[in-house]
Amino acid sequence: MWEIDFSISPSPTTANRNRWRRGRFLCELISQERFGKTKPNLVPRFEALSQLQEMHNMDFQKLLLDAGKALCKDEVKALAFLCTDLLGRNPASVESASDLFSRLVDQDHLCAERPHLLSELLSIINRKRLGRDLGLPDREPTIISPYSLSEDLTTSDLKDLKFLLRDQLPRRKLEENVTTLEVFLEMEHMDLINDTDLNLLEDKIRIVCPMLVENFNKFRTQQVRNDAVVSLQENQTSSGMQMSPTTNTNTVVETYAMTAGTRGICLIINNYDFTKSPTRLMKRDGTMIDKECLEKVFKWLGFEVEVQKDCTCERMLSVMKELGGRNHSQMDSLVCCILSHGQEGSVYGVDGKTVTIRKLMEPFNGLNCSSLAGKPKLFFIQACQGKNEQAAVYLEADGPVLSDAIEATHSIPADADFLLGMSTVPSFVSYREKKNGTWFIQSLCQHLVQNVPRSVDLVSILTIVNSDVSRKTDSTGVKKQMPQPAFSLTKKVVFPIPAASPPVL
């Protein structure tokens, strides 16, 4: 028996409208040729549904009209600015709210079945009440834009900002009648800022209004979280590990308990002097800066910091086994930071011998250290894992030219509650500046200091570190680096906000 499915709810897109026209034609054809007068009710049913759909669309058009009437001229400009990337044209060409909404509908960004963009836009410009009055669903903002900065800058701040940008922007964009949004838009047009690089604007805002600098961390957190999670999932699907704080948007992910008097032990193994190594490894100048920064940050976070310097391969194993044999029942977690030369999923002792990262982590699995079961065990490894050549003059690579590296997922234990933060992905070296320390450790410390007071979870902080380090280059502009976190965490790691002031790095 022939059946026609009328259960589809069409959206007002060109493709769907065409599909419905074809459907009506087929209904008429089937009714006339196949069924004759045996199915006379099909076409009337279809016409009734079409009428309902048209009424639904008319209601949505009225909703857009009401929204446009409630918005002032400046608010329409703000919405147009927020939609610049969606519309692909100058927001100044948007003449009215109706014009903006029509373009969004025509490009299928907005429709009766998917009004979420309008909810989000109204939320960003602080018109949530209007959205509720219109019956729109609540929507948390996901659009990344410096719009909120424009709202917080005073007339005096804008004047100072224009002065600082006098060498970058044309004079016509520095005139008194040019708004903050227009300044930001011109910066985008000149490629001075974009959705992944707000560094120039951040530097200027730091001078004009330092209290607004924190907003940039929010932007970066939004920017990198989804992309980083996708990247981690692609790199580590074969391991079967959880690669994001949540695998189901409807599931509330718990947070590891951080209620003990001491967060835990933070062990730092700092290998500097390799002059006795038969493999001709060089001294790791700059590593002392990393050690000092890690020590300051983790003490500030409430950890008991222990430092081991210039360990041989055997000594590293011994230190790890001794630490794993302790009673950690009165502590929340464990942190181990290893600063050394490295190769293929291993790190060097100062004697030139290597030990695998997996072997260094084994003393802390559930079988060997039951007092850490169910608690986060966090490892940060600053060492090369690939074969890119060392940078010249001021930069050194933390490893020689070697064969391809083993991936981080091959190093992490199968047990739950481990996190391994590698300074670089396979096939790449990890850079260290003699006067400033390593890119990875310095970025990690800086973003812990900036984001822990905002209760940002550790995985999100590491994605920010990924974004930060990936933008760094050496003096030639050629050398690049990308860190790689891997984890089998079952909950979020959120460090309590310390009572003491953040350390100066």
Phi and psi in degrees as a GROMACS rama.xvg file:
@    title "Ramachandran Plot"
@    xaxis  label "Phi"
@    yaxis  label "Psi"
@TYPE xy
-78.5219  136.741  TRP-2
-133.236  143.814  GLU-3
-115.732  127.661  ILE-4
-90.5973  111.984  ASP-5
-100.208  14.0251  PHE-6
-82.4284  -9.5233  SER-7
-72.286  132.398  ILE-8
-98.4546  105.043  SER-9
-74.4485  154.183  PRO-10
-108.696  154.238  SER-11
-78.1051  50.8264  PRO-12
-99.0432  160.418  THR-13
-58.2564  -43.054  THR-14
-61.518  -43.584  ALA-15
-70.069  -38.0066  ASN-16
-62.2018  -41.2475  ARG-17
-64.6124  -38.2974  ASN-18
-63.9087  -38.7204  ARG-19
-69.6301  -35.9732  TRP-20
-63.3648  -42.965  ARG-21
-63.2435  -38.8693  ARG-22
-62.0508  -40.5781  GLY-23
-65.6176  -42.3162  ARG-24
-60.3005  -43.6655  PHE-25
-64.5401  -38.8404  LEU-26
-60.2529  -45.195  CYS-27
-64.3257  -41.6991  GLU-28
-63.414  -45.2444  LEU-29
-64.9176  -42.6253  ILE-30
-61.1026  -39.5158  SER-31
-79.6602  -44.6615  GLN-32
-91.1125  -36.9475  GLU-33
-89.9438  -47.9409  ARG-34
-103.76  -15.1271  PHE-35
60.4809  -120.471  GLY-36
-103.085  10.7834  LYS-37
-78.9639  -20.8294  THR-38
-126.122  58.0845  LYS-39
-70.8606  -13.6866  PRO-40
-87.927  -5.50798  ASN-41
-67.3429  -50.2191  LEU-42
-65.2176  -45.3475  VAL-43
-56.8267  -39.8985  PRO-44
-62.3257  -42.8018  ARG-45
-63.7563  -43.4188  PHE-46
-61.8749  -38.227  GLU-47
-63.3681  -42.9416  ALA-48
-65.405  -39.2468  LEU-49
-63.0822  -40.4669  SER-50
-64.1819  -40.6575  GLN-51
-61.9569  -42.1765  LEU-52
-63.3605  -42.1425  GLN-53
-63.7493  -38.9407  GLU-54
-63.8508  -40.6829  MET-55
-61.7365  -43.3148  HIS-56
-67.5009  -37.281  ASN-57
-64.3317  -38.7115  MET-58
-61.8237  -39.7115  ASP-59
-69.0781  -39.1218  PHE-60
-61.7698  -39.2439  GLN-61
-64.9382  -38.4896  LYS-62
-60.8787  -43.8063  LEU-63
-64.5002  -39.2273  LEU-64
-63.2274  -43.4569  LEU-65
-64.3735  -39.445  ASP-66
-63.3086  -43.644  ALA-67
-62.2796  -38.5906  GLY-68
-66.8532  -28.9895  LYS-69
-83.8933  -8.98504  ALA-70
-98.4648  136.647  LEU-71
-82.4592  172.674  CYS-72
-59.9521  -43.3602  LYS-73
-66.1313  -35.675  ASP-74
-67.7614  -36.8846  GLU-75
-64.4922  -41.2715  VAL-76
-59.8522  -41.2964  LYS-77
-63.6849  -43.3839  ALA-78
-63.4141  -40.7629  LEU-79
-63.0331  -39.7353  ALA-80
-61.9662  -43.3532  PHE-81
-65.1925  -26.5009  LEU-82
-97.6605  12.1407  CYS-83
-54.7385  -48.4958  THR-84
-66.5345  -33.8297  ASP-85
-70.7701  -40.3933  LEU-86
-86.6364  -23.0626  LEU-87
65.7989  28.43  GLY-88
-148.293  169.745  ARG-89
-65.2387  123.379  ASN-90
-63.0027  -18.9285  PRO-91
-65.616  -20.5576  ALA-92
-78.9114  -9.56435  SER-93
-77.0743  118.823  VAL-94
-89.3007  -27.4946  GLU-95
-159.14  171.963  SER-96
-61.9315  -40.3889  ALA-97
-61.6586  -39.9535  SER-98
-62.3306  -45.6041  ASP-99
-62.4317  -49.3517  LEU-100
-63.4019  -37.1126  PHE-101
-62.402  -41.9826  SER-102
-64.9281  -41.1944  ARG-103
-64.7852  -39.1138  LEU-104
-67.7849  -44.6547  VAL-105
-61.3951  -33.3044  ASP-106
-92.9596  10.81  GLN-107
64.4567  28.647  ASP-108
-89.8293  -15.0165  HIS-109
-145.112  132.557  LEU-110
-158.904  173.577  CYS-111
-61.7599  -37.094  ALA-112
-78.6784  -19.5598  GLU-113
-133.967  75.9117  ARG-114
-89.0709  10.6998  PRO-115
-63.0075  -32.8863  HIS-116
-61.9404  -41.3922  LEU-117
-63.5069  -40.932  LEU-118
-58.8679  -43.3698  SER-119
-67.6744  -43.3782  GLU-120
-62.6115  -43.498  LEU-121
-65.2995  -34.4461  LEU-122
-65.5461  -41.7307  SER-123
-64.787  -37.8028  ILE-124
-91.3772  17.9492  ILE-125
63.5296  38.9577  ASN-126
-119.381  43.4991  ARG-127
-60.9666  -35.6669  LYS-128
-60.2626  -40.9749  ARG-129
-62.204  -42.1445  LEU-130
-59.8422  -42.3095  GLY-131
-66.3259  -40.5009  ARG-132
-62.962  -31.2819  ASP-133
-83.6195  -5.07165  LEU-134
80.1742  21.8284  GLY-135
-81.3661  149.624  LEU-136
-70.2664  146.697  PRO-137
-64.5893  141.848  ASP-138
-147.029  121.807  ARG-139
-76.0928  137.235  GLU-140
-61.6308  134.129  PRO-141
-122.677  -9.68995  THR-142
-68.7752  131.064  ILE-143
-97.1042  118.588  ILE-144
-157.819  148.199  SER-145
-80.3125  17.5096  PRO-146
-55.6873  -44.6614  TYR-147
-59.7434  -30.1689  SER-148
-64.4655  -40.0556  LEU-149
-63.0162  -30.7478  SER-150
-73.0011  -28.1107  GLU-151
-92.0974  -13.3138  ASP-152
-83.3816  130.189  LEU-153
-80.9815  171.808  THR-154
-59.7232  -39.2123  THR-155
-66.7936  -40.4764  SER-156
-61.4508  -42.946  ASP-157
-63.1021  -39.825  LEU-158
-61.6515  -43.7279  LYS-159
-65.5397  -38.7578  ASP-160
-63.4137  -43.1662  LEU-161
-62.3318  -37.7087  LYS-162
-62.5611  -42.3482  PHE-163
-69.6633  -22.7247  LEU-164
-98.617  11.9719  LEU-165
-61.9804  -26.4434  ARG-166
-89.0167  -12.2577  ASP-167
-102.789  -34.336  GLN-168
-104.954  150.906  LEU-169
-65.186  153.802  PRO-170
-61.0609  -34.0633  ARG-171
-63.7281  -23.2141  ARG-172
-90.2522  3.17569  LYS-173
-109.975  4.68828  LEU-174
-70.2052  161.567  GLU-175
-64.0439  -31.1824  GLU-176
-82.7508  -3.29113  ASN-177
-79.3057  126.541  VAL-178
-80.7568  168.665  THR-179
-61.4848  -42.9021  THR-180
-61.2647  -38.321  LEU-181
-67.5284  -35.2493  GLU-182
-64.3665  -45.9115  VAL-183
-62.2067  -41.4561  PHE-184
-64.643  -41.2079  LEU-185
-63.4699  -37.5849  GLU-186
-63.0747  -38.1848  MET-187
-66.5614  -43.7261  GLU-188
-61.4719  -35.034  HIS-189
-87.7975  5.83199  MET-190
60.8672  30.6456  ASP-191
-82.1153  -26.7849  LEU-192
-139.029  156.626  ILE-193
-152.962  -175.099  ASN-194
-69.0468  -10.6021  ASP-195
-118.305  -3.5585  THR-196
-140.257  101.469  ASP-197
-112.971  20.6095  LEU-198
-60.4315  -44.8416  ASN-199
-63.3527  -45.626  LEU-200
-62.8789  -40.0981  LEU-201
-61.631  -42.0644  GLU-202
-61.6848  -40.4096  ASP-203
-71.6062  -42.0058  LYS-204
-64.9679  -33.0811  ILE-205
-60.0257  -32.5731  ARG-206
-82.278  -42.0858  ILE-207
-74.7992  -47.1211  VAL-208
-149.904  83.7967  CYS-209
-55.1507  -29.3651  PRO-210
-66.2134  -16.3828  MET-211
-90.047  -5.70826  LEU-212
-61.261  -31.1444  VAL-213
-59.1595  -28.4025  GLU-214
-60.7807  -30.5171  ASN-215
-66.9977  -33.0542  PHE-216
-64.8729  -35.4783  ASN-217
-63.6928  -42.3287  LYS-218
-59.4935  -47.0777  PHE-219
-65.7225  -37.9635  ARG-220
-60.1507  -45.2576  THR-221
-63.7931  -41.655  GLN-222
-63.9701  -46.322  GLN-223
-92.7339  -17.8643  VAL-224
-59.4723  -54.4504  ARG-225
-66.2935  -45.8693  ASN-226
-62.1956  -41.781  ASP-227
-66.2102  -40.5465  ALA-228
-62.6147  -43.3003  VAL-229
-61.7172  -43.2554  VAL-230
-61.5758  -43.6499  SER-231
-63.3011  -39.9612  LEU-232
-65.1475  -40.4664  GLN-233
-66.0134  -39.9831  GLU-234
-72.2408  -25.2078  ASN-235
-130.009  21.318  GLN-236
-59.376  -38.526  THR-237
-65.2211  -20.7358  SER-238
-79.1529  -20.3107  SER-239
73.47  14.4563  GLY-240
-88.8699  158.915  MET-241
-74.6856  124.407  GLN-242
-108.42  4.19015  MET-243
-145.206  162.26  SER-244
-58.5847  -22.706  PRO-245
-150.507  143.197  THR-246
-103.617  -3.33049  THR-247
-141.154  121.099  ASN-248
-65.4119  -14.7131  THR-249
-93.6416  -2.40051  ASN-250
-99.0606  131.141  THR-251
-86.5288  119.302  VAL-252
-87.048  129.21  VAL-253
-73.9799  168.606  GLU-254
-117.069  138.53  THR-255
-59.3376  140.369  TYR-256
-65.0003  133.621  ALA-257
-131.494  66.6996  MET-258
-119.427  -6.40573  THR-259
-71.5345  163.159  ALA-260
-65.3524  -28.5691  GLY-261
-125.489  133.528  THR-262
-61.3777  -36.4401  ARG-263
147.675  -171.25  GLY-264
-88.3147  137.532  ILE-265
-116.133  107.402  CYS-266
-94.768  128.431  LEU-267
-116.279  115.742  ILE-268
-100.002  113.989  ILE-269
-116.74  99.6007  ASN-270
-94.5307  114.094  ASN-271
-113.234  -50.994  TYR-272
-97.2839  108.569  ASP-273
-110.118  21.1483  PHE-274
-65.0162  -24.0366  THR-275
-90.5658  3.49367  LYS-276
-79.1256  130.913  SER-277
-70.5062  -10.6536  PRO-278
-89.3443  5.98563  THR-279
61.2845  38.2783  ARG-280
-77.8932  143.26  LEU-281
-89.331  162.53  MET-282
-62.4034  145.943  LYS-283
-97.0691  69.9191  ARG-284
-59.0757  135.654  ASP-285
102.383  -15.8029  GLY-286
-69.1409  -26.2462  THR-287
-63.3198  -33.0599  MET-288
-65.8858  -42.7163  ILE-289
-60.7516  -45.0589  ASP-290
-59.9879  -44.7958  LYS-291
-64.661  -40.7417  GLU-292
-66.0568  -44.8863  CYS-293
-60.6345  -41.9389  LEU-294
-61.8444  -46.4183  GLU-295
-62.0862  -46.8542  LYS-296
-67.1036  -46.5487  VAL-297
-75.9756  -26.7837  PHE-298
-64.9537  -42.4676  LYS-299
-60.7878  -34.4508  TRP-300
-78.6771  -4.62903  LEU-301
99.8231  14.7352  GLY-302
-91.4788  151.722  PHE-303
-88.3855  111.84  GLU-304
-91.2464  130.538  VAL-305
-123.575  135.106  GLU-306
-118.481  131.098  VAL-307
-118.053  125.766  GLN-308
-108.951  139.135  LYS-309
49.7742  64.5276  ASP-310
-91.163  137.461  CYS-311
-73.7478  171.664  THR-312
-57.3717  -47.0788  CYS-313
-65.3231  -37.8791  GLU-314
-65.8995  -40.1076  ARG-315
-60.0902  -45.5883  MET-316
-62.1591  -40.9429  LEU-317
-64.7829  -43.238  SER-318
-62.627  -42.1956  VAL-319
-65.7316  -43.8036  MET-320
-64.456  -38.9067  LYS-321
-65.5531  -41.7873  GLU-322
-67.0758  -38.4753  LEU-323
-67.8924  -24.3362  GLY-324
-83.2357  -5.71612  GLY-325
-77.7442  167.682  ARG-326
-93.451  112.366  ASN-327
-105.102  18.5737  HIS-328
-63.8147  -26.4016  SER-329
-96.2051  18.5185  GLN-330
-127.959  157.098  MET-331
-88.437  -26.6858  ASP-332
-165.514  -174.978  SER-333
-142.352  140.044  LEU-334
-128.835  132.963  VAL-335
-128.381  126.707  CYS-336
-117.589  123.407  CYS-337
-117.679  118.813  ILE-338
-113.716  111.353  LEU-339
-164.516  -177.732  SER-340
-80.6985  160.142  HIS-341
-154.085  168.864  GLY-342
-161.869  143.898  GLN-343
35.002  60.1287  GLU-344
73.9969  14.0583  GLY-345
-132.153  164.174  SER-346
-125.024  152.882  VAL-347
-89.0522  141.928  TYR-348
-85.14  165.766  GLY-349
-67.9963  -9.83254  VAL-350
-87.4717  3.4917  ASP-351
87.1232  -3.10126  GLY-352
-91.276  154.661  LYS-353
-112.566  155.177  THR-354
-135.704  138.152  VAL-355
-70.9581  149.791  THR-356
-63.5672  -37.6043  ILE-357
-59.3653  -40.5421  ARG-358
-67.8696  -33.4536  LYS-359
-70.5187  -24.5878  LEU-360
-91.395  -19.1802  MET-361
-57.488  -37.1463  GLU-362
-60.9344  -8.7799  PRO-363
-112.038  8.02583  PHE-364
-74.306  173.453  ASN-365
-60.2456  -31.37  GLY-366
-73.5106  -39.4784  LEU-367
-92.2223  -20.976  ASN-368
-142.684  81.343  CYS-369
-66.9734  -24.2997  SER-370
-73.4991  -9.43838  SER-371
-106.16  4.4014  LEU-372
-62.0306  133.593  ALA-373
77.8283  4.82075  GLY-374
-115.025  148.72  LYS-375
-70.8089  133.085  PRO-376
-117.79  111.193  LYS-377
-111.796  121.862  LEU-378
-119.588  131.143  PHE-379
-123.084  119.51  PHE-380
-113.876  116.645  ILE-381
-102.949  97.1184  GLN-382
-167.032  152.64  ALA-383
-65.4447  151.528  CYS-384
-139.039  28.0382  GLN-385
-162.489  -159.48  GLY-386
-127.954  20.1994  LYS-387
-67.6193  145.533  ASN-388
-70.2878  157.391  GLU-389
-69.7047  149.789  GLN-390
-77.5392  155.817  ALA-391
-89.3228  160.576  ALA-392
62.868  -86.9939  VAL-393
-93.9867  -11.936  TYR-394
-114.232  142.135  LEU-395
-125.807  149.424  GLU-396
-96.5398  141.407  ALA-397
-81.2581  42.8017  ASP-398
173.536  155.976  GLY-399
-79.2327  177.96  PRO-400
-73.3062  113.072  VAL-401
-131.599  177.151  LEU-402
-72.8085  172.759  SER-403
-56.0546  147.456  ASP-404
-89.8763  157.669  ALA-405
-77.8033  146.007  ILE-406
-73.6828  157.688  GLU-407
-59.3772  -33.9257  ALA-408
-67.4671  -21.5834  THR-409
-79.845  -13.3504  HIS-410
-97.4135  -27.9457  SER-411
-75.115  138.013  ILE-412
-63.7438  158.923  PRO-413
-73.5675  -17.4628  ALA-414
-64.3463  157.234  ASP-415
-76.761  164.921  ALA-416
75.6878  24.7532  ASP-417
-107.143  146.836  PHE-418
-133.774  132.118  LEU-419
-122.719  112.615  LEU-420
-101.732  105.849  GLY-421
-91.4082  142.912  MET-422
-71.6988  -16.3634  SER-423
-156.074  157.56  THR-424
-83.1638  165.831  VAL-425
-55.4839  145.533  PRO-426
80.7785  8.33133  SER-427
-131.75  147.546  PHE-428
-85.4123  173.288  VAL-429
-123.421  126.523  SER-430
-93.4629  146.335  TYR-431
-135.62  126.714  ARG-432
-95.5729  131.823  GLU-433
-58.268  -34.9816  LYS-434
-96.6484  -18.1709  LYS-435
-121.225  -2.67949  ASN-436
85.6869  -169.156  GLY-437
-87.1545  151.372  THR-438
-59.2721  -44.8977  TRP-439
-67.9339  -52.4533  PHE-440
-65.4365  -39.3882  ILE-441
-65.7514  -41.0866  GLN-442
-66.9343  -40.9659  SER-443
-58.6931  -48.4067  LEU-444
-63.6021  -44.9298  CYS-445
-61.5566  -42.6057  GLN-446
-80.0951  -23.8871  HIS-447
-65.1101  -45.1096  LEU-448
-63.0294  -39.0518  VAL-449
-77.3319  -35.3349  GLN-450
-104.772  -22.3287  ASN-451
-60.0065  -41.6989  VAL-452
-63.7357  -14.8578  PRO-453
-99.0213  8.18398  ARG-454
60.4061  32.9412  SER-455
-78.6148  135.803  VAL-456
-72.8359  160.03  ASP-457
-63.767  -40.2605  LEU-458
-62.1618  -40.3362  VAL-459
-65.7155  -37.8029  SER-460
-62.6776  -40.2206  ILE-461
-67.462  -31.601  LEU-462
-69.0876  -33.3285  THR-463
-65.7527  -41.1412  ILE-464
-60.8502  -42.758  VAL-465
-54.9764  -48.4942  ASN-466
-62.7438  -42.4533  SER-467
-64.9188  -51.6761  ASP-468
-66.5594  -35.9408  VAL-469
-64.264  -21.6191  SER-470
-88.0244  -10.1677  ARG-471
-78.1359  148.096  LYS-472
-140.607  163.275  THR-473
-80.6058  -175.023  ASP-474
-63.9631  -21.995  SER-475
-87.8873  -10.5176  THR-476
76.8869  14.2726  GLY-477
-107.002  -45.0282  VAL-478
-71.9945  134.385  LYS-479
-131.618  163.873  LYS-480
-150.689  142.204  GLN-481
-136.011  115.422  MET-482
-67.2478  165.129  PRO-483
-141.68  105.92  GLN-484
-86.8467  148.462  PRO-485
-142.011  143.536  ALA-486
-156.788  158.678  PHE-487
-123.479  34.1301  SER-488
-66.6713  146.648  LEU-489
-110.945  -4.99421  THR-490
-143.527  172.553  LYS-491
-80.42  145.237  LYS-492
-102.563  107.885  VAL-493
-124.882  110.18  VAL-494
-73.5555  137.729  PHE-495
-58.9131  147.369  PRO-496
-72.0059  118.779  ILE-497
-64.1402  148.009  PRO-498
-75.1173  -30.7013  ALA-499
-74.7803  158.766  ALA-500
-67.0891  148.117  SER-501
-60.0681  146.577  PRO-502
-70.2412  152.323  PRO-503
-89.7264  121.261  VAL-504
